[in-house]
Amino acid sequence: MKIEFEHEYLRELSEEGKASGKKYRFQPKVIKQYRKVVDLLYDAPNTEYLYLHKSLYKK
């Protein structure tokens, strides 16, 4: 699945595990979980696949 990031620091976090700006510092656990979810989105074959993961959609 193709992912478009609204902010550059989000792309940096997903690819490098850190953002270049001092404003966007996060705890390692938060970054690890964020990267895990982004990887799940990259690997998703379609949007219906995301319904299997209840934390990724709103009712």
HTML snippet that shows the backbone in 3Dmol.js (N, CA, C, O; Angstrom):
<script src="https://3Dmol.org/build/3Dmol-min.js"></script>
<div id="view" style="width:600px;height:400px;position:relative"></div>
<script>
const pdb = `
ATOM      1  N   MET A   1       0.839  -1.159   0.000  1.00  0.00           N
ATOM      2  CA  MET A   1       0.000   0.000   0.000  1.00  0.00           C
ATOM      3  C   MET A   1       0.896   1.238   0.000  1.00  0.00           C
ATOM      4  O   MET A   1       1.929   1.263   0.670  1.00  0.00           O
ATOM      5  N   LYS A   2       0.507   2.238  -0.736  1.00  0.00           N
ATOM      6  CA  LYS A   2       1.278   3.469  -0.788  1.00  0.00           C
ATOM      7  C   LYS A   2       0.854   4.373   0.376  1.00  0.00           C
ATOM      8  O   LYS A   2      -0.335   4.536   0.650  1.00  0.00           O
ATOM      9  N   ILE A   3       1.836   4.947   1.044  1.00  0.00           N
ATOM     10  CA  ILE A   3       1.569   5.816   2.187  1.00  0.00           C
ATOM     11  C   ILE A   3       2.096   7.207   1.881  1.00  0.00           C
ATOM     12  O   ILE A   3       3.236   7.370   1.447  1.00  0.00           O
ATOM     13  N   GLU A   4       1.253   8.210   2.114  1.00  0.00           N
ATOM     14  CA  GLU A   4       1.666   9.600   1.967  1.00  0.00           C
ATOM     15  C   GLU A   4       1.678  10.235   3.351  1.00  0.00           C
ATOM     16  O   GLU A   4       0.698  10.153   4.092  1.00  0.00           O
ATOM     17  N   PHE A   5       2.781  10.860   3.689  1.00  0.00           N
ATOM     18  CA  PHE A   5       2.922  11.498   4.990  1.00  0.00           C
ATOM     19  C   PHE A   5       2.612  12.983   4.870  1.00  0.00           C
ATOM     20  O   PHE A   5       3.104  13.660   3.968  1.00  0.00           O
ATOM     21  N   GLU A   6       1.792  13.478   5.784  1.00  0.00           N
ATOM     22  CA  GLU A   6       1.428  14.887   5.755  1.00  0.00           C
ATOM     23  C   GLU A   6       2.588  15.771   6.202  1.00  0.00           C
ATOM     24  O   GLU A   6       2.740  16.897   5.729  1.00  0.00           O
ATOM     25  N   HIS A   7       3.408  15.249   7.119  1.00  0.00           N
ATOM     26  CA  HIS A   7       4.545  16.005   7.640  1.00  0.00           C
ATOM     27  C   HIS A   7       5.832  15.224   7.391  1.00  0.00           C
ATOM     28  O   HIS A   7       5.851  13.995   7.461  1.00  0.00           O
ATOM     29  N   GLU A   8       6.896  15.950   7.102  1.00  0.00           N
ATOM     30  CA  GLU A   8       8.189  15.339   6.795  1.00  0.00           C
ATOM     31  C   GLU A   8       8.740  14.542   7.978  1.00  0.00           C
ATOM     32  O   GLU A   8       9.348  13.489   7.785  1.00  0.00           O
ATOM     33  N   TYR A   9       8.534  15.034   9.192  1.00  0.00           N
ATOM     34  CA  TYR A   9       9.082  14.333  10.356  1.00  0.00           C
ATOM     35  C   TYR A   9       8.460  12.957  10.537  1.00  0.00           C
ATOM     36  O   TYR A   9       9.104  12.062  11.085  1.00  0.00           O
ATOM     37  N   LEU A  10       7.224  12.766  10.092  1.00  0.00           N
ATOM     38  CA  LEU A  10       6.599  11.445  10.191  1.00  0.00           C
ATOM     39  C   LEU A  10       7.267  10.457   9.243  1.00  0.00           C
ATOM     40  O   LEU A  10       7.458   9.291   9.589  1.00  0.00           O
ATOM     41  N   ARG A  11       7.622  10.925   8.042  1.00  0.00           N
ATOM     42  CA  ARG A  11       8.351  10.062   7.101  1.00  0.00           C
ATOM     43  C   ARG A  11       9.708   9.702   7.674  1.00  0.00           C
ATOM     44  O   ARG A  11      10.130   8.549   7.595  1.00  0.00           O
ATOM     45  N   GLU A  12      10.402  10.688   8.256  1.00  0.00           N
ATOM     46  CA  GLU A  12      11.712  10.436   8.858  1.00  0.00           C
ATOM     47  C   GLU A  12      11.614   9.419   9.984  1.00  0.00           C
ATOM     48  O   GLU A  12      12.461   8.532  10.098  1.00  0.00           O
ATOM     49  N   LEU A  13      10.596   9.540  10.807  1.00  0.00           N
ATOM     50  CA  LEU A  13      10.421   8.585  11.902  1.00  0.00           C
ATOM     51  C   LEU A  13      10.201   7.170  11.380  1.00  0.00           C
ATOM     52  O   LEU A  13      10.729   6.209  11.940  1.00  0.00           O
ATOM     53  N   SER A  14       9.427   7.043  10.314  1.00  0.00           N
ATOM     54  CA  SER A  14       9.142   5.704   9.802  1.00  0.00           C
ATOM     55  C   SER A  14      10.348   5.089   9.104  1.00  0.00           C
ATOM     56  O   SER A  14      10.535   3.874   9.163  1.00  0.00           O
ATOM     57  N   GLU A  15      11.172   5.904   8.444  1.00  0.00           N
ATOM     58  CA  GLU A  15      12.298   5.365   7.685  1.00  0.00           C
ATOM     59  C   GLU A  15      13.581   5.274   8.507  1.00  0.00           C
ATOM     60  O   GLU A  15      14.318   4.294   8.401  1.00  0.00           O
ATOM     61  N   GLU A  16      13.850   6.282   9.318  1.00  0.00           N
ATOM     62  CA  GLU A  16      15.121   6.353  10.031  1.00  0.00           C
ATOM     63  C   GLU A  16      15.010   6.068  11.528  1.00  0.00           C
ATOM     64  O   GLU A  16      16.009   5.769  12.183  1.00  0.00           O
ATOM     65  N   GLY A  17      13.791   6.161  12.067  1.00  0.00           N
ATOM     66  CA  GLY A  17      13.614   5.930  13.492  1.00  0.00           C
ATOM     67  C   GLY A  17      13.856   7.162  14.336  1.00  0.00           C
ATOM     68  O   GLY A  17      13.827   7.090  15.565  1.00  0.00           O
ATOM     69  N   LYS A  18      14.098   8.305  13.685  1.00  0.00           N
ATOM     70  CA  LYS A  18      14.262   9.556  14.409  1.00  0.00           C
ATOM     71  C   LYS A  18      13.961  10.700  13.454  1.00  0.00           C
ATOM     72  O   LYS A  18      14.062  10.559  12.235  1.00  0.00           O
ATOM     73  N   ALA A  19      13.589  11.836  14.033  1.00  0.00           N
ATOM     74  CA  ALA A  19      13.310  13.029  13.240  1.00  0.00           C
ATOM     75  C   ALA A  19      14.470  14.007  13.406  1.00  0.00           C
ATOM     76  O   ALA A  19      15.121  14.045  14.450  1.00  0.00           O
ATOM     77  N   SER A  20      14.714  14.788  12.372  1.00  0.00           N
ATOM     78  CA  SER A  20      15.867  15.684  12.401  1.00  0.00           C
ATOM     79  C   SER A  20      15.657  16.887  13.317  1.00  0.00           C
ATOM     80  O   SER A  20      16.628  17.426  13.848  1.00  0.00           O
ATOM     81  N   GLY A  21      14.425  17.315  13.510  1.00  0.00           N
ATOM     82  CA  GLY A  21      14.174  18.481  14.344  1.00  0.00           C
ATOM     83  C   GLY A  21      14.114  18.141  15.825  1.00  0.00           C
ATOM     84  O   GLY A  21      13.642  17.069  16.202  1.00  0.00           O
ATOM     85  N   LYS A  22      14.589  19.046  16.657  1.00  0.00           N
ATOM     86  CA  LYS A  22      14.547  18.822  18.099  1.00  0.00           C
ATOM     87  C   LYS A  22      13.127  18.852  18.630  1.00  0.00           C
ATOM     88  O   LYS A  22      12.847  18.307  19.697  1.00  0.00           O
ATOM     89  N   LYS A  23      12.238  19.481  17.896  1.00  0.00           N
ATOM     90  CA  LYS A  23      10.840  19.599  18.318  1.00  0.00           C
ATOM     91  C   LYS A  23      10.138  18.240  18.353  1.00  0.00           C
ATOM     92  O   LYS A  23       9.203  18.041  19.129  1.00  0.00           O
ATOM     93  N   TYR A  24      10.584  17.318  17.523  1.00  0.00           N
ATOM     94  CA  TYR A  24       9.902  16.028  17.381  1.00  0.00           C
ATOM     95  C   TYR A  24      10.725  14.895  17.980  1.00  0.00           C
ATOM     96  O   TYR A  24      11.237  14.036  17.262  1.00  0.00           O
ATOM     97  N   ARG A  25      10.843  14.904  19.278  1.00  0.00           N
ATOM     98  CA  ARG A  25      11.529  13.822  19.978  1.00  0.00           C
ATOM     99  C   ARG A  25      10.489  12.972  20.689  1.00  0.00           C
ATOM    100  O   ARG A  25       9.592  13.488  21.355  1.00  0.00           O
ATOM    101  N   PHE A  26      10.623  11.671  20.537  1.00  0.00           N
ATOM    102  CA  PHE A  26       9.676  10.745  21.123  1.00  0.00           C
ATOM    103  C   PHE A  26      10.418   9.659  21.871  1.00  0.00           C
ATOM    104  O   PHE A  26      11.596   9.408  21.617  1.00  0.00           O
ATOM    105  N   GLN A  27       9.729   9.021  22.790  1.00  0.00           N
ATOM    106  CA  GLN A  27      10.301   7.905  23.531  1.00  0.00           C
ATOM    107  C   GLN A  27      10.533   6.729  22.566  1.00  0.00           C
ATOM    108  O   GLN A  27       9.777   6.549  21.611  1.00  0.00           O
ATOM    109  N   PRO A  28      11.570   5.943  22.820  1.00  0.00           N
ATOM    110  CA  PRO A  28      11.862   4.800  21.932  1.00  0.00           C
ATOM    111  C   PRO A  28      10.688   3.835  21.771  1.00  0.00           C
ATOM    112  O   PRO A  28      10.492   3.282  20.689  1.00  0.00           O
ATOM    113  N   LYS A  29       9.907   3.626  22.828  1.00  0.00           N
ATOM    114  CA  LYS A  29       8.753   2.720  22.733  1.00  0.00           C
ATOM    115  C   LYS A  29       7.712   3.257  21.757  1.00  0.00           C
ATOM    116  O   LYS A  29       7.099   2.494  21.011  1.00  0.00           O
ATOM    117  N   VAL A  30       7.519   4.566  21.766  1.00  0.00           N
ATOM    118  CA  VAL A  30       6.549   5.198  20.867  1.00  0.00           C
ATOM    119  C   VAL A  30       7.012   5.051  19.422  1.00  0.00           C
ATOM    120  O   VAL A  30       6.213   4.725  18.544  1.00  0.00           O
ATOM    121  N   ILE A  31       8.276   5.285  19.173  1.00  0.00           N
ATOM    122  CA  ILE A  31       8.833   5.165  17.820  1.00  0.00           C
ATOM    123  C   ILE A  31       8.747   3.724  17.333  1.00  0.00           C
ATOM    124  O   ILE A  31       8.403   3.475  16.177  1.00  0.00           O
ATOM    125  N   LYS A  32       9.056   2.786  18.201  1.00  0.00           N
ATOM    126  CA  LYS A  32       9.004   1.374  17.828  1.00  0.00           C
ATOM    127  C   LYS A  32       7.585   0.971  17.427  1.00  0.00           C
ATOM    128  O   LYS A  32       7.397   0.285  16.422  1.00  0.00           O
ATOM    129  N   GLN A  33       6.594   1.390  18.199  1.00  0.00           N
ATOM    130  CA  GLN A  33       5.206   1.061  17.887  1.00  0.00           C
ATOM    131  C   GLN A  33       4.746   1.770  16.606  1.00  0.00           C
ATOM    132  O   GLN A  33       4.024   1.189  15.796  1.00  0.00           O
ATOM    133  N   TYR A  34       5.163   3.007  16.433  1.00  0.00           N
ATOM    134  CA  TYR A  34       4.820   3.761  15.211  1.00  0.00           C
ATOM    135  C   TYR A  34       5.383   3.060  13.976  1.00  0.00           C
ATOM    136  O   TYR A  34       4.674   2.886  12.985  1.00  0.00           O
ATOM    137  N   ARG A  35       6.632   2.663  14.029  1.00  0.00           N
ATOM    138  CA  ARG A  35       7.252   1.971  12.889  1.00  0.00           C
ATOM    139  C   ARG A  35       6.574   0.633  12.621  1.00  0.00           C
ATOM    140  O   ARG A  35       6.457   0.217  11.468  1.00  0.00           O
ATOM    141  N   LYS A  36       6.131  -0.038  13.673  1.00  0.00           N
ATOM    142  CA  LYS A  36       5.435  -1.314  13.521  1.00  0.00           C
ATOM    143  C   LYS A  36       4.116  -1.116  12.765  1.00  0.00           C
ATOM    144  O   LYS A  36       3.777  -1.905  11.883  1.00  0.00           O
ATOM    145  N   VAL A  37       3.380  -0.063  13.114  1.00  0.00           N
ATOM    146  CA  VAL A  37       2.107   0.218  12.440  1.00  0.00           C
ATOM    147  C   VAL A  37       2.338   0.656  11.001  1.00  0.00           C
ATOM    148  O   VAL A  37       1.600   0.239  10.109  1.00  0.00           O
ATOM    149  N   VAL A  38       3.345   1.487  10.756  1.00  0.00           N
ATOM    150  CA  VAL A  38       3.633   1.931   9.388  1.00  0.00           C
ATOM    151  C   VAL A  38       4.050   0.734   8.531  1.00  0.00           C
ATOM    152  O   VAL A  38       3.641   0.640   7.373  1.00  0.00           O
ATOM    153  N   ASP A  39       4.841  -0.167   9.068  1.00  0.00           N
ATOM    154  CA  ASP A  39       5.220  -1.380   8.324  1.00  0.00           C
ATOM    155  C   ASP A  39       3.993  -2.221   7.997  1.00  0.00           C
ATOM    156  O   ASP A  39       3.893  -2.789   6.910  1.00  0.00           O
ATOM    157  N   LEU A  40       3.065  -2.298   8.940  1.00  0.00           N
ATOM    158  CA  LEU A  40       1.826  -3.029   8.701  1.00  0.00           C
ATOM    159  C   LEU A  40       1.053  -2.388   7.550  1.00  0.00           C
ATOM    160  O   LEU A  40       0.489  -3.094   6.714  1.00  0.00           O
ATOM    161  N   LEU A  41       1.026  -1.061   7.502  1.00  0.00           N
ATOM    162  CA  LEU A  41       0.341  -0.362   6.417  1.00  0.00           C
ATOM    163  C   LEU A  41       1.021  -0.612   5.082  1.00  0.00           C
ATOM    164  O   LEU A  41       0.346  -0.817   4.072  1.00  0.00           O
ATOM    165  N   TYR A  42       2.353  -0.598   5.063  1.00  0.00           N
ATOM    166  CA  TYR A  42       3.084  -0.883   3.822  1.00  0.00           C
ATOM    167  C   TYR A  42       2.794  -2.291   3.313  1.00  0.00           C
ATOM    168  O   TYR A  42       2.680  -2.505   2.107  1.00  0.00           O
ATOM    169  N   ASP A  43       2.675  -3.244   4.225  1.00  0.00           N
ATOM    170  CA  ASP A  43       2.482  -4.640   3.845  1.00  0.00           C
ATOM    171  C   ASP A  43       1.028  -4.999   3.527  1.00  0.00           C
ATOM    172  O   ASP A  43       0.754  -6.078   3.001  1.00  0.00           O
ATOM    173  N   ALA A  44       0.106  -4.102   3.843  1.00  0.00           N
ATOM    174  CA  ALA A  44      -1.322  -4.389   3.628  1.00  0.00           C
ATOM    175  C   ALA A  44      -1.622  -4.465   2.129  1.00  0.00           C
ATOM    176  O   ALA A  44      -1.282  -3.547   1.383  1.00  0.00           O
ATOM    177  N   PRO A  45      -2.248  -5.539   1.692  1.00  0.00           N
ATOM    178  CA  PRO A  45      -2.570  -5.669   0.267  1.00  0.00           C
ATOM    179  C   PRO A  45      -3.695  -4.731  -0.179  1.00  0.00           C
ATOM    180  O   PRO A  45      -3.730  -4.301  -1.332  1.00  0.00           O
ATOM    181  N   ASN A  46      -4.613  -4.415   0.741  1.00  0.00           N
ATOM    182  CA  ASN A  46      -5.720  -3.512   0.433  1.00  0.00           C
ATOM    183  C   ASN A  46      -6.264  -2.927   1.736  1.00  0.00           C
ATOM    184  O   ASN A  46      -5.839  -3.313   2.825  1.00  0.00           O
ATOM    185  N   THR A  47      -7.197  -2.006   1.615  1.00  0.00           N
ATOM    186  CA  THR A  47      -7.722  -1.349   2.817  1.00  0.00           C
ATOM    187  C   THR A  47      -8.586  -2.282   3.662  1.00  0.00           C
ATOM    188  O   THR A  47      -8.674  -2.101   4.876  1.00  0.00           O
ATOM    189  N   GLU A  48      -9.215  -3.262   3.054  1.00  0.00           N
ATOM    190  CA  GLU A  48     -10.036  -4.196   3.812  1.00  0.00           C
ATOM    191  C   GLU A  48      -9.194  -5.006   4.812  1.00  0.00           C
ATOM    192  O   GLU A  48      -9.691  -5.431   5.855  1.00  0.00           O
ATOM    193  N   TYR A  49      -7.946  -5.204   4.484  1.00  0.00           N
ATOM    194  CA  TYR A  49      -7.034  -5.928   5.377  1.00  0.00           C
ATOM    195  C   TYR A  49      -6.898  -5.208   6.728  1.00  0.00           C
ATOM    196  O   TYR A  49      -6.695  -5.850   7.759  1.00  0.00           O
ATOM    197  N   LEU A  50      -7.011  -3.896   6.716  1.00  0.00           N
ATOM    198  CA  LEU A  50      -6.845  -3.111   7.938  1.00  0.00           C
ATOM    199  C   LEU A  50      -7.985  -3.332   8.929  1.00  0.00           C
ATOM    200  O   LEU A  50      -7.815  -3.075  10.121  1.00  0.00           O
ATOM    201  N   TYR A  51      -9.146  -3.803   8.460  1.00  0.00           N
ATOM    202  CA  TYR A  51     -10.254  -4.074   9.366  1.00  0.00           C
ATOM    203  C   TYR A  51      -9.949  -5.222  10.328  1.00  0.00           C
ATOM    204  O   TYR A  51     -10.619  -5.373  11.349  1.00  0.00           O
ATOM    205  N   LEU A  52      -8.956  -6.016  10.008  1.00  0.00           N
ATOM    206  CA  LEU A  52      -8.539  -7.082  10.924  1.00  0.00           C
ATOM    207  C   LEU A  52      -7.859  -6.518  12.167  1.00  0.00           C
ATOM    208  O   LEU A  52      -7.776  -7.185  13.198  1.00  0.00           O
ATOM    209  N   HIS A  53      -7.377  -5.290  12.059  1.00  0.00           N
ATOM    210  CA  HIS A  53      -6.660  -4.639  13.151  1.00  0.00           C
ATOM    211  C   HIS A  53      -7.552  -3.505  13.673  1.00  0.00           C
ATOM    212  O   HIS A  53      -7.546  -2.399  13.134  1.00  0.00           O
ATOM    213  N   LYS A  54      -8.298  -3.793  14.706  1.00  0.00           N
ATOM    214  CA  LYS A  54      -9.326  -2.867  15.191  1.00  0.00           C
ATOM    215  C   LYS A  54      -8.759  -1.530  15.645  1.00  0.00           C
ATOM    216  O   LYS A  54      -9.487  -0.537  15.663  1.00  0.00           O
ATOM    217  N   SER A  55      -7.506  -1.477  16.004  1.00  0.00           N
ATOM    218  CA  SER A  55      -6.941  -0.223  16.469  1.00  0.00           C
ATOM    219  C   SER A  55      -6.646   0.746  15.331  1.00  0.00           C
ATOM    220  O   SER A  55      -6.283   1.894  15.587  1.00  0.00           O
ATOM    221  N   LEU A  56      -6.793   0.311  14.074  1.00  0.00           N
ATOM    222  CA  LEU A  56      -6.465   1.150  12.934  1.00  0.00           C
ATOM    223  C   LEU A  56      -7.658   1.830  12.288  1.00  0.00           C
ATOM    224  O   LEU A  56      -7.487   2.549  11.303  1.00  0.00           O
ATOM    225  N   TYR A  57      -8.846   1.630  12.803  1.00  0.00           N
ATOM    226  CA  TYR A  57      -9.989   2.295  12.204  1.00  0.00           C
ATOM    227  C   TYR A  57     -10.964   2.744  13.292  1.00  0.00           C
ATOM    228  O   TYR A  57     -10.984   2.209  14.401  1.00  0.00           O
ATOM    229  N   LYS A  58     -11.757   3.727  12.942  1.00  0.00           N
ATOM    230  CA  LYS A  58     -12.789   4.235  13.845  1.00  0.00           C
ATOM    231  C   LYS A  58     -14.141   3.678  13.425  1.00  0.00           C
ATOM    232  O   LYS A  58     -14.393   3.437  12.245  1.00  0.00           O
ATOM    233  N   LYS A  59     -14.983   3.483  14.389  1.00  0.00           N
ATOM    234  CA  LYS A  59     -16.343   3.022  14.085  1.00  0.00           C
ATOM    235  C   LYS A  59     -17.243   4.201  13.895  1.00  0.00           C
ATOM    236  O   LYS A  59     -18.433   4.032  13.630  1.00  0.00           O
TER     237      LYS A  59
END
`;
const viewer = $3Dmol.createViewer("view");
viewer.addModel(pdb, "pdb");
viewer.setStyle({}, {cartoon: {color: "spectrum"}});
viewer.zoomTo();
viewer.render();
</script>
